[in-house]
Amino acid sequence: MNWIKKHKLPAIKAIKYNGQPCLEIENLWQALHESFNIAQHQQVDMSILEEFPNKTILQWPPFSKEEFVSAIKKCSNNSNSGPDRLL
């Protein structure tokens, strides 16, 4: 069955910011950093969450640019995310 064979996935091909692909770690970091800062103080309509069952809310631990770059470099181009949405 072809659909179960390993496929080489272009991990950064689908990630674009400001209409440009993030082909370098620095571009990927800039996209994450700017997107977070733009969204950080925006109001959110939380009523949409009433449609979903209650789940435990997890907080993101703080991380540095160096930690982000190190984690991205460890990612495989030959797999996709698992059930936990992490590589």
Distance bins in CASP14 RR format, pairs under 12 A and 6 or more apart:
PFRMAT RR
TARGET T0000
AUTHOR 0000-0000-0000
RMODE 2
METHOD distances of the structure
MODEL  1
5 78 0 0 0 0 0 1 0 0 0 0 0
6 76 0 0 0 0 0 1 0 0 0 0 0
6 77 0 0 0 0 0 1 0 0 0 0 0
6 78 1 0 1 0 0 0 0 0 0 0 0
6 79 1 0 0 1 0 0 0 0 0 0 0
6 80 0 0 0 0 0 1 0 0 0 0 0
7 76 0 0 0 0 0 1 0 0 0 0 0
7 77 0 0 0 0 0 1 0 0 0 0 0
7 78 1 0 0 1 0 0 0 0 0 0 0
7 79 0 0 0 0 1 0 0 0 0 0 0
7 80 0 0 0 0 1 0 0 0 0 0 0
8 76 0 0 0 0 1 0 0 0 0 0 0
8 77 1 0 0 1 0 0 0 0 0 0 0
8 78 1 0 1 0 0 0 0 0 0 0 0
8 79 0 0 0 0 1 0 0 0 0 0 0
8 80 0 0 0 0 0 1 0 0 0 0 0
9 15 0 0 0 0 0 1 0 0 0 0 0
9 75 0 0 0 0 0 1 0 0 0 0 0
9 76 0 0 0 0 1 0 0 0 0 0 0
9 77 1 0 0 1 0 0 0 0 0 0 0
9 78 1 0 0 1 0 0 0 0 0 0 0
9 79 1 0 0 1 0 0 0 0 0 0 0
9 80 1 0 1 0 0 0 0 0 0 0 0
9 81 0 0 0 0 0 1 0 0 0 0 0
9 87 0 0 0 0 0 1 0 0 0 0 0
10 21 0 0 0 0 1 0 0 0 0 0 0
10 22 0 0 0 0 0 1 0 0 0 0 0
10 23 0 0 0 0 0 1 0 0 0 0 0
10 77 1 0 0 1 0 0 0 0 0 0 0
10 78 0 0 0 0 0 1 0 0 0 0 0
10 80 0 0 0 0 0 1 0 0 0 0 0
11 21 0 0 0 0 0 1 0 0 0 0 0
11 22 0 0 0 0 0 1 0 0 0 0 0
11 23 0 0 0 0 0 1 0 0 0 0 0
11 25 0 0 0 0 0 1 0 0 0 0 0
11 28 0 0 0 0 1 0 0 0 0 0 0
11 72 0 0 0 0 1 0 0 0 0 0 0
11 73 0 0 0 0 0 1 0 0 0 0 0
11 74 0 0 0 0 0 1 0 0 0 0 0
11 75 1 0 0 1 0 0 0 0 0 0 0
11 76 0 0 0 0 1 0 0 0 0 0 0
11 77 1 0 1 0 0 0 0 0 0 0 0
11 78 0 0 0 0 1 0 0 0 0 0 0
11 79 0 0 0 0 1 0 0 0 0 0 0
11 80 0 0 0 0 1 0 0 0 0 0 0
11 81 0 0 0 0 0 1 0 0 0 0 0
11 87 0 0 0 0 1 0 0 0 0 0 0
12 20 0 0 0 0 0 1 0 0 0 0 0
12 21 1 0 0 1 0 0 0 0 0 0 0
12 22 1 0 1 0 0 0 0 0 0 0 0
12 23 1 0 0 1 0 0 0 0 0 0 0
12 24 0 0 0 0 1 0 0 0 0 0 0
12 25 0 0 0 0 1 0 0 0 0 0 0
12 27 0 0 0 0 1 0 0 0 0 0 0
12 28 1 0 0 1 0 0 0 0 0 0 0
12 29 0 0 0 0 0 1 0 0 0 0 0
12 31 0 0 0 0 0 1 0 0 0 0 0
12 72 0 0 0 0 1 0 0 0 0 0 0
12 73 0 0 0 0 0 1 0 0 0 0 0
12 75 0 0 0 0 1 0 0 0 0 0 0
12 77 0 0 0 0 1 0 0 0 0 0 0
13 21 1 0 0 1 0 0 0 0 0 0 0
13 22 0 0 0 0 1 0 0 0 0 0 0
13 23 0 0 0 0 1 0 0 0 0 0 0
13 28 0 0 0 0 0 1 0 0 0 0 0
13 77 0 0 0 0 0 1 0 0 0 0 0
14 21 0 0 0 0 1 0 0 0 0 0 0
14 22 0 0 0 0 1 0 0 0 0 0 0
14 23 0 0 0 0 0 1 0 0 0 0 0
14 28 0 0 0 0 0 1 0 0 0 0 0
14 80 0 0 0 0 0 1 0 0 0 0 0
15 21 1 0 0 1 0 0 0 0 0 0 0
15 22 1 0 1 0 0 0 0 0 0 0 0
15 23 0 0 0 0 1 0 0 0 0 0 0
15 24 0 0 0 0 0 1 0 0 0 0 0
15 25 0 0 0 0 0 1 0 0 0 0 0
15 27 0 0 0 0 1 0 0 0 0 0 0
15 28 1 0 0 1 0 0 0 0 0 0 0
15 29 0 0 0 0 0 1 0 0 0 0 0
15 30 0 0 0 0 0 1 0 0 0 0 0
15 31 1 0 0 1 0 0 0 0 0 0 0
15 32 0 0 0 0 1 0 0 0 0 0 0
15 35 0 0 0 0 0 1 0 0 0 0 0
15 72 0 0 0 0 0 1 0 0 0 0 0
15 75 0 0 0 0 0 1 0 0 0 0 0
16 22 1 0 0 1 0 0 0 0 0 0 0
16 23 0 0 0 0 0 1 0 0 0 0 0
16 27 0 0 0 0 1 0 0 0 0 0 0
16 28 0 0 0 0 0 1 0 0 0 0 0
16 31 0 0 0 0 1 0 0 0 0 0 0
16 35 0 0 0 0 0 1 0 0 0 0 0
17 23 0 0 0 0 0 1 0 0 0 0 0
17 24 0 0 0 0 0 1 0 0 0 0 0
17 26 0 0 0 0 0 1 0 0 0 0 0
17 27 1 0 0 1 0 0 0 0 0 0 0
17 28 0 0 0 0 1 0 0 0 0 0 0
17 29 0 0 0 0 0 1 0 0 0 0 0
17 30 1 0 0 1 0 0 0 0 0 0 0
17 31 1 1 0 0 0 0 0 0 0 0 0
17 32 0 0 0 0 1 0 0 0 0 0 0
17 33 0 0 0 0 0 1 0 0 0 0 0
17 34 1 0 0 1 0 0 0 0 0 0 0
17 35 1 0 0 1 0 0 0 0 0 0 0
17 36 0 0 0 0 0 1 0 0 0 0 0
17 38 0 0 0 0 0 1 0 0 0 0 0
18 27 0 0 0 0 1 0 0 0 0 0 0
18 30 0 0 0 0 1 0 0 0 0 0 0
18 31 1 0 0 1 0 0 0 0 0 0 0
18 34 0 0 0 0 1 0 0 0 0 0 0
18 35 0 0 0 0 0 1 0 0 0 0 0
18 38 0 0 0 0 0 1 0 0 0 0 0
19 27 0 0 0 0 0 1 0 0 0 0 0
19 31 0 0 0 0 0 1 0 0 0 0 0
20 27 1 0 0 1 0 0 0 0 0 0 0
20 28 0 0 0 0 0 1 0 0 0 0 0
20 30 0 0 0 0 0 1 0 0 0 0 0
20 31 0 0 0 0 1 0 0 0 0 0 0
21 27 1 0 0 1 0 0 0 0 0 0 0
21 28 0 0 0 0 1 0 0 0 0 0 0
21 31 0 0 0 0 1 0 0 0 0 0 0
22 28 1 0 1 0 0 0 0 0 0 0 0
22 29 0 0 0 0 1 0 0 0 0 0 0
22 30 1 0 0 1 0 0 0 0 0 0 0
22 31 1 0 1 0 0 0 0 0 0 0 0
22 32 0 0 0 0 1 0 0 0 0 0 0
22 33 0 0 0 0 0 1 0 0 0 0 0
22 34 0 0 0 0 0 1 0 0 0 0 0
22 35 0 0 0 0 0 1 0 0 0 0 0
22 72 0 0 0 0 0 1 0 0 0 0 0
23 30 0 0 0 0 0 1 0 0 0 0 0
23 31 0 0 0 0 0 1 0 0 0 0 0
24 30 0 0 0 0 1 0 0 0 0 0 0
24 31 0 0 0 0 0 1 0 0 0 0 0
24 69 0 0 0 0 0 1 0 0 0 0 0
24 72 0 0 0 0 0 1 0 0 0 0 0
24 73 0 0 0 0 0 1 0 0 0 0 0
25 31 0 0 0 0 0 1 0 0 0 0 0
25 32 0 0 0 0 0 1 0 0 0 0 0
25 65 0 0 0 0 1 0 0 0 0 0 0
25 66 0 0 0 0 0 1 0 0 0 0 0
25 68 0 0 0 0 1 0 0 0 0 0 0
25 69 1 0 1 0 0 0 0 0 0 0 0
25 70 0 0 0 0 1 0 0 0 0 0 0
25 71 0 0 0 0 0 1 0 0 0 0 0
25 72 1 0 0 1 0 0 0 0 0 0 0
25 73 1 0 0 1 0 0 0 0 0 0 0
25 74 0 0 0 0 0 1 0 0 0 0 0
25 75 0 0 0 0 0 1 0 0 0 0 0
26 32 0 0 0 0 0 1 0 0 0 0 0
26 33 0 0 0 0 0 1 0 0 0 0 0
26 65 0 0 0 0 1 0 0 0 0 0 0
26 68 0 0 0 0 0 1 0 0 0 0 0
26 69 0 0 0 0 1 0 0 0 0 0 0
26 72 0 0 0 0 0 1 0 0 0 0 0
27 33 0 0 0 0 0 1 0 0 0 0 0
27 34 0 0 0 0 0 1 0 0 0 0 0
27 69 0 0 0 0 0 1 0 0 0 0 0
27 72 0 0 0 0 0 1 0 0 0 0 0
28 34 0 0 0 0 0 1 0 0 0 0 0
28 35 0 0 0 0 0 1 0 0 0 0 0
28 65 0 0 0 0 0 1 0 0 0 0 0
28 68 0 0 0 0 1 0 0 0 0 0 0
28 69 0 0 0 0 1 0 0 0 0 0 0
28 71 0 0 0 0 0 1 0 0 0 0 0
28 72 1 0 0 1 0 0 0 0 0 0 0
28 73 0 0 0 0 0 1 0 0 0 0 0
28 75 0 0 0 0 0 1 0 0 0 0 0
29 35 0 0 0 0 0 1 0 0 0 0 0
29 36 0 0 0 0 0 1 0 0 0 0 0
29 63 0 0 0 0 0 1 0 0 0 0 0
29 64 0 0 0 0 0 1 0 0 0 0 0
29 65 1 0 1 0 0 0 0 0 0 0 0
29 66 0 0 0 0 1 0 0 0 0 0 0
29 67 0 0 0 0 0 1 0 0 0 0 0
29 68 1 0 0 1 0 0 0 0 0 0 0
29 69 1 0 0 1 0 0 0 0 0 0 0
29 70 0 0 0 0 0 1 0 0 0 0 0
29 71 0 0 0 0 0 1 0 0 0 0 0
29 72 0 0 0 0 1 0 0 0 0 0 0
29 73 0 0 0 0 0 1 0 0 0 0 0
30 36 0 0 0 0 0 1 0 0 0 0 0
30 37 0 0 0 0 0 1 0 0 0 0 0
30 65 0 0 0 0 1 0 0 0 0 0 0
30 68 0 0 0 0 0 1 0 0 0 0 0
30 69 0 0 0 0 0 1 0 0 0 0 0
31 37 0 0 0 0 0 1 0 0 0 0 0
31 38 0 0 0 0 0 1 0 0 0 0 0
31 68 0 0 0 0 0 1 0 0 0 0 0
31 72 0 0 0 0 0 1 0 0 0 0 0
32 38 0 0 0 0 0 1 0 0 0 0 0
32 39 0 0 0 0 0 1 0 0 0 0 0
32 60 0 0 0 0 0 1 0 0 0 0 0
32 63 0 0 0 0 0 1 0 0 0 0 0
32 65 0 0 0 0 1 0 0 0 0 0 0
32 67 0 0 0 0 0 1 0 0 0 0 0
32 68 1 0 0 1 0 0 0 0 0 0 0
32 69 0 0 0 0 0 1 0 0 0 0 0
32 71 0 0 0 0 0 1 0 0 0 0 0
32 72 0 0 0 0 1 0 0 0 0 0 0
33 39 0 0 0 0 0 1 0 0 0 0 0
33 40 0 0 0 0 0 1 0 0 0 0 0
33 63 0 0 0 0 0 1 0 0 0 0 0
33 64 0 0 0 0 0 1 0 0 0 0 0
33 65 1 0 0 1 0 0 0 0 0 0 0
33 68 0 0 0 0 1 0 0 0 0 0 0
33 69 0 0 0 0 0 1 0 0 0 0 0
34 40 0 0 0 0 0 1 0 0 0 0 0
35 42 0 0 0 0 0 1 0 0 0 0 0
36 42 0 0 0 0 0 1 0 0 0 0 0
36 60 0 0 0 0 1 0 0 0 0 0 0
36 62 0 0 0 0 0 1 0 0 0 0 0
36 63 0 0 0 0 0 1 0 0 0 0 0
36 65 0 0 0 0 0 1 0 0 0 0 0
36 68 0 0 0 0 0 1 0 0 0 0 0
40 60 0 0 0 0 0 1 0 0 0 0 0
45 51 0 0 0 0 0 1 0 0 0 0 0
46 52 0 0 0 0 0 1 0 0 0 0 0
46 57 0 0 0 0 0 1 0 0 0 0 0
49 55 0 0 0 0 1 0 0 0 0 0 0
49 57 0 0 0 0 0 1 0 0 0 0 0
58 84 0 0 0 0 0 1 0 0 0 0 0
58 85 0 0 0 0 0 1 0 0 0 0 0
60 67 0 0 0 0 0 1 0 0 0 0 0
60 68 0 0 0 0 0 1 0 0 0 0 0
61 67 0 0 0 0 1 0 0 0 0 0 0
62 68 0 0 0 0 0 1 0 0 0 0 0
63 69 0 0 0 0 0 1 0 0 0 0 0
63 70 0 0 0 0 1 0 0 0 0 0 0
63 71 0 0 0 0 1 0 0 0 0 0 0
63 72 0 0 0 0 0 1 0 0 0 0 0
64 70 0 0 0 0 1 0 0 0 0 0 0
64 71 0 0 0 0 0 1 0 0 0 0 0
65 71 0 0 0 0 0 1 0 0 0 0 0
65 72 0 0 0 0 0 1 0 0 0 0 0
66 72 0 0 0 0 0 1 0 0 0 0 0
66 73 0 0 0 0 0 1 0 0 0 0 0
67 73 0 0 0 0 0 1 0 0 0 0 0
67 74 0 0 0 0 0 1 0 0 0 0 0
68 74 0 0 0 0 0 1 0 0 0 0 0
68 75 0 0 0 0 0 1 0 0 0 0 0
69 75 0 0 0 0 0 1 0 0 0 0 0
71 86 0 0 0 0 1 0 0 0 0 0 0
71 87 0 0 0 0 1 0 0 0 0 0 0
72 87 0 0 0 0 1 0 0 0 0 0 0
73 87 0 0 0 0 0 1 0 0 0 0 0
74 86 0 0 0 0 0 1 0 0 0 0 0
74 87 0 0 0 0 1 0 0 0 0 0 0
75 81 0 0 0 0 1 0 0 0 0 0 0
75 86 0 0 0 0 1 0 0 0 0 0 0
75 87 1 0 1 0 0 0 0 0 0 0 0
76 82 0 0 0 0 0 1 0 0 0 0 0
76 86 0 0 0 0 0 1 0 0 0 0 0
76 87 1 0 0 1 0 0 0 0 0 0 0
77 87 0 0 0 0 1 0 0 0 0 0 0
78 87 0 0 0 0 0 1 0 0 0 0 0
79 86 0 0 0 0 0 1 0 0 0 0 0
79 87 1 0 0 1 0 0 0 0 0 0 0
80 86 0 0 0 0 0 1 0 0 0 0 0
80 87 1 0 0 1 0 0 0 0 0 0 0
81 87 1 0 1 0 0 0 0 0 0 0 0
END
